[in-house]
């Protein structure tokens, strides 16, 4: 999947927004900007204050951490249609848990936390709809993480 521009259908294809109404998508689109980081450009660094969600419209983003004694370790390579940084939208104390680095030519949609909060403060019904969508998506991710942790814990029991 590769998008060359940001529109309603692009947002609808993002799992985080899949369940929201056309009206909510239009509102989200109105506050979403774009950026084109250079190849290998640092989008954000682990420990930075989180202030935005990023949607990969085109290209690839590497998510990595610095591991003491090892160096940088890639955790994921995200492609068009993926998003990252969503925890920053919900938690004003959130700091980035990893680095995000443009993997090459990249085009990103950017949803700033402040713009989203302003939008949701103006329209409580819209806020409710968007937040329930986030809750569902984040619950699914937490469930997947718990299953992985349980799998790794069980794997270590038999070594």
C-alpha positions as a Markdown table, in Angstrom:
| # | Residue | x | y | z |
|---|---|---|---|---|
| 1 | Unk | 0.0 | 0.0 | 0.0 |
| 2 | Unk | 1.4 | 3.4 | -0.9 |
| 3 | Unk | -0.4 | 6.7 | -0.8 |
| 4 | Unk | 0.9 | 9.8 | -2.5 |
| 5 | Unk | -1.5 | 12.2 | -0.7 |
| 6 | Unk | -3.5 | 12.4 | 2.4 |
| 7 | Unk | -7.3 | 12.2 | 2.1 |
| 8 | Unk | -10.4 | 10.6 | 3.8 |
| 9 | Unk | -9.8 | 7.2 | 2.3 |
| 10 | Unk | -6.2 | 7.2 | 3.5 |
| 11 | Unk | -7.3 | 7.9 | 7.1 |
| 12 | Unk | -10.0 | 5.2 | 6.8 |
| 13 | Unk | -7.3 | 2.6 | 5.9 |
| 14 | Unk | -5.4 | 3.4 | 9.1 |
| 15 | Unk | -6.4 | 0.8 | 11.7 |
| 16 | Unk | -6.6 | 3.5 | 14.4 |
| 17 | Unk | -9.4 | 5.3 | 12.5 |
| 18 | Unk | -11.1 | 2.4 | 10.8 |
| 19 | Unk | -14.2 | 2.6 | 13.0 |
| 20 | Unk | -14.9 | 6.3 | 13.0 |
| 21 | Unk | -17.5 | 8.1 | 11.0 |
| 22 | Unk | -17.0 | 10.1 | 7.8 |
| 23 | Unk | -17.6 | 13.3 | 9.8 |
| 24 | Unk | -14.8 | 12.3 | 12.3 |
| 25 | Unk | -12.4 | 11.5 | 9.4 |
| 26 | Unk | -13.1 | 14.9 | 7.8 |
| 27 | Unk | -12.4 | 16.6 | 11.1 |
| 28 | Unk | -9.2 | 14.6 | 11.6 |
| 29 | Unk | -8.1 | 15.3 | 8.0 |
| 30 | Unk | -8.5 | 19.1 | 8.6 |
| 31 | Unk | -5.9 | 19.1 | 11.4 |
| 32 | Unk | -3.4 | 16.6 | 9.8 |
| 33 | Unk | -0.3 | 18.0 | 8.1 |
| 34 | Unk | 2.4 | 16.2 | 6.2 |
| 35 | Unk | 6.2 | 16.1 | 6.2 |
| 36 | Unk | 8.9 | 14.6 | 4.0 |
| 37 | Unk | 11.9 | 13.7 | 6.1 |
| 38 | Unk | 15.2 | 13.1 | 4.2 |
| 39 | Unk | 16.5 | 9.6 | 4.0 |
| 40 | Unk | 18.0 | 8.5 | 7.3 |
| 41 | Unk | 16.6 | 11.6 | 9.0 |
| 42 | Unk | 15.7 | 11.2 | 12.7 |
| 43 | Unk | 12.0 | 11.9 | 13.1 |
| 44 | Unk | 12.2 | 11.6 | 16.8 |
| 45 | Unk | 14.6 | 10.3 | 19.4 |
| 46 | Unk | 14.0 | 7.9 | 22.3 |
| 47 | Unk | 13.2 | 10.1 | 25.4 |
| 48 | Unk | 11.9 | 13.1 | 23.4 |
| 49 | Unk | 8.5 | 14.4 | 24.5 |
| 50 | Unk | 5.8 | 12.8 | 22.5 |
| 51 | Unk | 3.5 | 15.3 | 20.7 |
| 52 | Unk | 2.3 | 13.7 | 17.5 |
| 53 | Unk | 1.1 | 10.6 | 15.7 |
| 54 | Unk | 2.7 | 9.8 | 12.4 |
| 55 | Unk | 1.0 | 8.0 | 9.5 |
| 56 | Unk | 3.3 | 6.5 | 6.8 |
| 57 | Unk | 1.9 | 7.6 | 3.5 |
| 58 | Unk | 4.9 | 6.5 | 1.4 |
| 59 | Unk | 8.2 | 4.9 | 2.2 |
| 60 | Unk | 9.5 | 3.2 | 5.3 |
| 61 | Unk | 10.3 | 4.1 | 8.9 |
| 62 | Unk | 12.7 | 2.2 | 11.1 |
| 63 | Unk | 11.9 | 2.1 | 14.8 |
| 64 | Unk | 14.9 | 1.3 | 16.9 |
| 65 | Unk | 16.4 | 1.5 | 20.4 |
| 66 | Unk | 19.9 | 2.1 | 21.7 |
| 67 | Unk | 20.9 | -1.1 | 23.6 |
| 68 | Unk | 23.7 | -0.5 | 26.2 |
| 69 | Unk | 26.8 | -2.4 | 25.0 |
| 70 | Unk | 25.3 | -3.3 | 21.7 |
| 71 | Unk | 24.3 | -0.1 | 19.9 |
| 72 | Unk | 21.2 | 0.6 | 17.9 |
| 73 | Unk | 18.9 | -2.3 | 17.5 |
| 74 | Unk | 16.0 | -2.2 | 14.9 |
| 75 | Unk | 12.7 | -3.2 | 16.5 |
| 76 | Unk | 10.5 | -2.7 | 13.4 |
| 77 | Unk | 10.4 | -1.6 | 9.8 |
| 78 | Unk | 7.1 | 0.1 | 9.2 |
| 79 | Unk | 5.7 | 0.6 | 5.7 |
| 80 | Unk | 3.0 | 2.7 | 4.1 |
| 81 | Unk | -0.3 | 2.3 | 5.9 |
| 82 | Unk | 1.3 | 1.9 | 9.3 |
| 83 | Unk | 1.3 | 4.5 | 12.0 |
| 84 | Unk | 3.5 | 5.2 | 15.1 |
| 85 | Unk | 3.6 | 7.5 | 18.0 |
| 86 | Unk | -0.1 | 7.1 | 18.9 |
| 87 | Unk | 0.6 | 7.0 | 22.7 |
| 88 | Unk | 1.6 | 10.7 | 22.5 |
| 89 | Unk | -1.9 | 11.6 | 21.6 |
| 90 | Unk | -3.3 | 10.2 | 24.8 |
| 91 | Unk | -0.6 | 10.9 | 27.4 |
| 92 | Unk | 0.7 | 14.5 | 27.9 |
| 93 | Unk | 3.6 | 13.1 | 29.9 |
| 94 | Unk | 4.5 | 10.5 | 27.2 |
| 95 | Unk | 8.1 | 10.3 | 26.1 |
| 96 | Unk | 9.2 | 8.4 | 23.0 |
| 97 | Unk | 10.1 | 4.8 | 23.8 |
| 98 | Unk | 12.3 | 4.4 | 20.7 |
| 99 | Unk | 13.9 | 6.3 | 17.8 |
| 100 | Unk | 12.0 | 6.7 | 14.5 |
| 101 | Unk | 14.2 | 7.1 | 11.5 |
| 102 | Unk | 13.2 | 7.6 | 7.8 |
| 103 | Unk | 14.2 | 4.5 | 5.9 |
| 104 | Unk | 14.6 | 6.3 | 2.6 |
| 105 | Unk | 12.4 | 8.7 | 0.7 |
| 106 | Unk | 9.4 | 9.1 | 3.1 |
| 107 | Unk | 6.1 | 11.0 | 3.2 |
| 108 | Unk | 4.3 | 11.2 | 6.6 |
| 109 | Unk | 1.0 | 12.4 | 7.8 |
| 110 | Unk | 1.3 | 14.2 | 11.1 |
| 111 | Unk | -1.5 | 14.6 | 13.7 |
| 112 | Unk | -0.4 | 16.9 | 16.5 |
| 113 | Unk | -1.6 | 16.3 | 20.0 |
| 114 | Unk | -2.5 | 19.9 | 20.6 |
| 115 | Unk | -4.6 | 20.2 | 17.5 |
| 116 | Unk | -6.4 | 16.9 | 18.3 |
| 117 | Unk | -7.2 | 18.1 | 21.9 |
| 118 | Unk | -8.5 | 21.4 | 20.6 |
| 119 | Unk | -10.8 | 19.6 | 18.1 |
| 120 | Unk | -12.1 | 17.2 | 20.8 |
| 121 | Unk | -12.7 | 20.0 | 23.3 |
| 122 | Unk | -14.9 | 21.7 | 20.7 |
| 123 | Unk | -17.0 | 18.6 | 19.9 |
| 124 | Unk | -17.6 | 16.1 | 22.7 |
| 125 | Unk | -19.4 | 13.6 | 20.5 |
| 126 | Unk | -16.5 | 13.6 | 18.1 |
| 127 | Unk | -14.1 | 13.2 | 21.0 |
| 128 | Unk | -16.1 | 10.2 | 22.3 |
| 129 | Unk | -16.0 | 8.5 | 18.9 |
| 130 | Unk | -12.3 | 9.0 | 18.4 |
| 131 | Unk | -11.4 | 8.0 | 21.9 |
| 132 | Unk | -13.4 | 4.7 | 21.6 |
| 133 | Unk | -11.7 | 3.9 | 18.4 |
| 134 | Unk | -8.3 | 4.5 | 20.1 |
| 135 | Unk | -9.3 | 2.4 | 23.1 |
| 136 | Unk | -10.2 | -0.6 | 20.8 |
| 137 | Unk | -7.0 | -0.4 | 18.8 |
| 138 | Unk | -4.8 | 0.0 | 21.9 |
| 139 | Unk | -6.6 | -2.8 | 23.7 |
| 140 | Unk | -5.9 | -5.1 | 20.8 |
| 141 | Unk | -2.2 | -4.1 | 20.8 |
| 142 | Unk | -1.9 | -4.7 | 24.5 |
| 143 | Unk | -3.6 | -8.1 | 24.2 |
| 144 | Unk | -1.1 | -9.1 | 21.4 |
| 145 | Unk | 1.8 | -7.9 | 23.6 |
| 146 | Unk | 0.6 | -10.0 | 26.5 |
| 147 | Unk | 0.4 | -13.1 | 24.3 |
| 148 | Unk | 3.9 | -12.5 | 23.1 |
| 149 | Unk | 5.2 | -12.1 | 26.7 |
| 150 | Unk | 3.4 | -15.3 | 27.7 |
| 151 | Unk | 4.9 | -17.1 | 24.8 |
| 152 | Unk | 8.4 | -16.0 | 25.6 |
| 153 | Unk | 7.9 | -16.8 | 29.3 |
| 154 | Unk | 6.7 | -20.3 | 28.4 |
| 155 | Unk | 9.6 | -20.7 | 25.9 |
| 156 | Unk | 12.2 | -20.0 | 28.7 |
| 157 | Unk | 10.6 | -22.5 | 31.0 |
| 158 | Unk | 11.7 | -25.4 | 28.8 |
| 159 | Unk | 15.4 | -24.4 | 28.4 |
